Amino acid sequence: MKFGVVVFPGSNCDADAYHVCAGVLGQPTVWLWHKDHDLKGVDCVILPGGFSYGDYLRSGAIARFSPLMREVGEFAERGGLVLGICNGFQVLLELGLLPGAMLRNKRLKFLCRHVTIRVENAATRFSNRAAAGRVLSIPIAHFDGNYYAPPDTLDEIEAAGQVVFRYAEADGTLSEEANVNGSLHAIAGLTNRRGNVLGMMPHPERAAEAVLGSTDGRVIFDSLLAGA
Amino acid sequence: MIDPKTLAQHNLTREELDLIVELLGREPNLTELGIFSAMWSEHCSYKSSKVWLKTLPTGGRNVVQGPGENAGILDIGDGQAVVFKIESHNHPSFIEPFQGAATGVGGILRDIFTMGARPIAVLNSLHFGPPVSPRNRAVMEGVVSGISSYGNSIGVPTVGGEVVFDEVYALNPLVNVFSLGLADKDKIFYARTEAVGNAILYVGAKTGRDGIHGASMASQEFGEETEHKRPNVQVGDPFKEKLLLEACLEVMDRGLIVGIQDMGAAGLTCSTTEMPAKSGQGVAIDLDLVPQREKGMTPYEIMLSESQERMLIAARPDQVKAVREVFAKWDLDAVEIGKVTGDGRLTCRFRGEIVVDVPVHAVVDLCPMYRRPWQAPTEPLPAAAKADIPLPADPGRVLFDLLASPTIASKEWIFRQYDHMVQDNTAFLPGADAAVLRIKGSKKALAMTLDSNARMTSLAPRTGGALAVAEACRNLACVGARPIGVTNCLNFGNPEKPEVMWQFKEVVEGMSEACRAFEIPVTGGNVSFYNDTEGVSIHPTPVLGVVGLIADLDRAVRPGFRAAGDVVILLGESREDFGGTEYLRTVRGTAAGPAPTLDLDREKAVQEVCLRAAEAGWLESAHDLSEGGLAVAAAECAFHSAGGLGCEIEIGVDLRPDAALFGETPSRILVTVKPGRRSALLGLAGELGVPAAVLGTVREKALRFSAQGRVIVDAAVRDARAVWTDAIPRFFDAG
């Protein structure tokens, strides 16, 4: 599977995503420069974490206007795989490829720590190698990860099985404590209706090697490869 | 004619002005006076400290670059080098905590990437007044947010450091920021102009009026008027710096430039004089070409602005176009503002007229150096007689009080606000004895730590300086890393006070002795004097940043207990050392001495035992004994364990129980091994002449200490952990 990692000005997990795709998974991987109009024939586009354009406005609000985003939108429309991690998730929300928006974390502080998330839907292109209900330990690092959507939208995405990951305790139970950023329905990751676009706040690229403390993030990449 | 008021505003003495007149052959104009004032400030010239700093050991086979450049560089093999440095941002952080700390991060990162290295880690040493006071909390919260905001955005992980609380820092917090970068050894860049005719390019953010006179501000005592200095503090833009970082590394990687320097303290002045001075050349620039953010800026303001996120580059004329293209790609200004000349002078044009014409050598190298008078304090430092320290009725209560002391308590509330994992190298999370980062594509790992021990240093400066080095190296030994080099940030009061100068001299001599003992080079550092507010000096606070190398990351050791049944062994010898301890401060409210003595040979031997045992793969855990002594160290090993392990320890009867539990004798490490490794470890210790005592075993759930079979502390790990974890958040997350 050929991966493309988008570089916005201010992206800072782009090199980590590239490292995991190319160095850990051994897949062909290319950089996609935000000012270009060329997806270089990739099978999966990764919108990485970071602070695109400094995030001085709303997180991801400016990056969505980058030239390359037109191609990314068309690619997603054709069913191409798009994975938005952290800031990439925020960009997908701003683009309207995923429903909802992000608010500041409930304690109004940046939060970097390992969290546990429960796999809600194991039938997506991003989770087919994980059993439903499996709990993954993956780090988060964000200020604006408190997911919000209006009640109707929440009902729709729940009914359609679009919620892929929820913040949960290590044993899989849901709790207010485990929902570290205060997201509605404890949503940590969700797909679009068609299931080819995933946004998630936790960083699977930071949990893909034992030396970094967890390999649970590998399952997302392995799922992508399994479906290829 | 320069009047006394103008001279005083520029923080120069009459004698210094006379020397400037002699060097120029005429009186300087105001802009030129500003240039000398900035470059001859304590902050830039090290005029009070250099005679002492020169005595530090700086050589070694692995040294690529010692003191005198933006950062020190060490060879780590395989064609790679580490570039590292520490800087203070104390004064700006007191005036405006958020921006002061943020720009402290920005400044140190530029020092690293200006040499061609990609910064991979930030650590910081923070000293605040106790969080019980709302004002201290506001300073702390501002500083932590500032570091978090800048570091997280630019994408360099903040992986460790120390946070210390003491009254003496209430009006003078210390914010020392360390960064380390990784570079290819054959792609290191220096501040050089190289050849006459080369282009001088200004790159990065535009110049504004912020930070004018920052360097001289950092060279004065603070009084009540400090509030008015807020406009002197620079404002940081981490997004701009991220672009600058990528653009600079790209032009370096493509070999498009010959030299580069960050515009930090003293801004354009510093870079346009130091770069040609190092190449024996001059620079002629046109100030009208300098990108400006504000209208009507004077030559004085343009030359002395400390606007952030700017660099000066020297490039061959035929490569200017390519350099500009790279910066344009990253949406940054890159403007040719002048040329390298052969006349050894800095000449600045402004609206067609020459407004500055000074010899760069004089500005950079001829600042008078002072051997300021020093004198040991005439009043002896307070000492506590052991007889005055009553035995605690309930040592368990004391342990909980110590765990709740902010200096000892968990710093999780702080480091969770820092992205400590970005870049995918963080092998040990913050809270371990040292930060450990893997090197991609290698079995090797880097370890680094920042350490100070100001209370001990205030009691015995020479011992304190040596102790800080020893403790930093011990922290590295605990993770299994051998030290390879040192940087330091020396925070002191007003050097014009003989007692302060004495402290400084003693500390440097103590550090020097310890660095020689460990055979580690000092590759650079920073001195921050004038940490006095309203006439009160801080404790002398040398902060040591030591970098270490782990040959095989699989053999790195963590502080947490691993499994019930493991044997707990104390390496080193305990004495009745109460002086300067957290125990004395917490229980008795006093910082009395005497400071413990340090035997460097013993210290080295203890560390060697730990290192060899780690390298052999014998250690299940290792943790340094520091504030709070054995009891706190054992508790921390329990808190760092997975699954709430505790331990059962017999302290023996040789010492008073409070000394055994809470005393702070240096040169001690608490380790655990599998029962089958016990005799091997004791044998190794015996071979190296290191006392090693089997204290007990790792157990489930409880922290139990007994003296000759009588249990004197019996606490649930869960309860102890709650006290330790909540001590800092409870001041902030109330309600």
Interface residues (C-beta under 8 A of the other chain):
Chain A: P9 G10 N12 C13 A15 D16 H19 V20 G23 K35 G49 G50 F51 Y53 G54 D55 Y56 R107 K109 F110 L111 C112 R113 P139 A141 F143 H203 E205 R206 E209 V211 L212 G213
Chain B: S148 S149 N152 S153 I154 G155 D237 P238 F239 K240 K242 L243 K329 W330 D331 F415 R416 Q417 Y418 D419 H420 M421 V422 Q423 D424 N425 T426 A427 L429 R438 K440 L553 D733
